[in-house]
Amino acid sequence: MNEPSSLSDPTAVAVELERLRGTVEAGFARVDGSLALLVQRSDQTDKQLADHEARLDALERSRWPLAGIGTLAAVATVALMAWEVTGH
């Protein structure tokens, strides 16, 4: 760090402030770049999630309703048994 006597020199103070300003600007640029990258990744994740939701909805709409199939099989079994009991 600078000596206290050099801080009384306006030129030294100006040089030190300019160095600090450059350091702060470089830090802000790094943070800004990191935030931009995070936003981009978040957008990609949102798009993938929306795609997966659409695909899952399509699968759910196109699947066979298992409860309905079970009910139809039970009704068919009862009808077949009734037909066999009546002697046909």
C-alpha positions as CSV (number, residue, x, y, z in Angstrom):
1,M,0.0,0.0,0.0
2,N,1.1,3.6,-0.4
3,E,2.8,5.6,2.2
4,P,0.6,8.2,4.0
5,S,2.9,11.0,2.6
6,S,2.2,9.9,-1.0
7,L,-1.6,10.1,-0.4
8,S,-1.2,13.8,0.1
9,D,0.1,14.1,-3.5
10,P,-3.0,14.6,-5.8
11,T,-1.3,12.9,-8.7
12,A,-0.6,9.8,-6.7
13,V,-4.2,9.8,-5.4
14,A,-5.6,10.1,-8.9
15,V,-3.3,7.3,-10.2
16,E,-4.4,5.0,-7.3
17,L,-8.1,5.9,-7.9
18,E,-7.7,5.1,-11.6
19,R,-6.1,1.7,-10.7
20,L,-9.0,0.9,-8.4
21,R,-11.5,2.0,-11.0
22,G,-9.9,-0.4,-13.5
23,T,-10.0,-3.2,-11.0
24,V,-13.7,-2.6,-10.2
25,E,-14.6,-2.4,-13.9
26,A,-12.8,-5.7,-14.6
27,G,-14.7,-7.3,-11.7
28,F,-18.0,-6.0,-12.9
29,A,-17.3,-7.3,-16.4
30,R,-16.5,-10.8,-15.0
31,V,-19.7,-10.8,-12.9
32,D,-21.8,-9.5,-15.9
33,G,-20.4,-12.3,-18.1
34,S,-21.1,-14.9,-15.4
35,L,-24.7,-13.7,-15.0
36,A,-25.2,-13.7,-18.8
37,L,-24.0,-17.3,-18.9
38,L,-26.4,-18.2,-16.1
39,V,-29.3,-16.6,-17.8
40,Q,-28.5,-18.4,-21.0
41,R,-28.3,-21.7,-19.2
42,S,-31.6,-21.0,-17.4
43,D,-33.3,-20.3,-20.7
44,Q,-32.0,-23.5,-22.2
45,T,-33.2,-25.4,-19.1
46,D,-36.6,-23.8,-19.4
47,K,-36.9,-24.8,-23.1
48,Q,-35.9,-28.4,-22.3
49,L,-38.4,-28.5,-19.5
50,A,-41.2,-27.3,-21.7
51,D,-40.2,-29.9,-24.4
52,H,-40.2,-32.7,-21.8
53,E,-43.6,-31.5,-20.5
54,A,-45.0,-31.5,-24.1
55,R,-43.6,-35.0,-24.7
56,L,-45.0,-36.3,-21.4
57,D,-48.5,-34.8,-22.2
58,A,-48.4,-36.5,-25.6
59,L,-47.5,-39.9,-24.0
60,E,-50.3,-39.5,-21.4
61,R,-52.9,-38.7,-24.0
62,S,-51.9,-41.7,-26.3
63,R,-51.6,-44.4,-23.6
64,W,-54.3,-47.0,-23.2
65,P,-56.4,-46.5,-20.1
66,L,-55.6,-49.6,-18.1
67,A,-58.6,-49.3,-15.9
68,G,-60.9,-49.3,-18.9
69,I,-59.2,-52.4,-20.4
70,G,-59.5,-54.2,-17.1
71,T,-63.2,-53.4,-16.9
72,L,-63.8,-54.6,-20.5
73,A,-62.0,-57.8,-19.8
74,A,-64.1,-58.4,-16.7
75,V,-67.3,-57.8,-18.6
76,A,-66.2,-60.1,-21.4
77,T,-65.4,-62.8,-18.9
78,V,-68.8,-62.5,-17.1
79,A,-70.6,-62.6,-20.5
80,L,-68.6,-65.6,-21.6
81,M,-69.3,-67.4,-18.3
82,A,-73.0,-66.5,-18.5
83,W,-73.1,-67.9,-22.1
84,E,-71.4,-71.1,-21.0
85,V,-73.8,-71.5,-18.0
86,T,-76.8,-71.1,-20.2
87,G,-75.7,-74.1,-22.2
88,H,-74.6,-72.8,-25.5
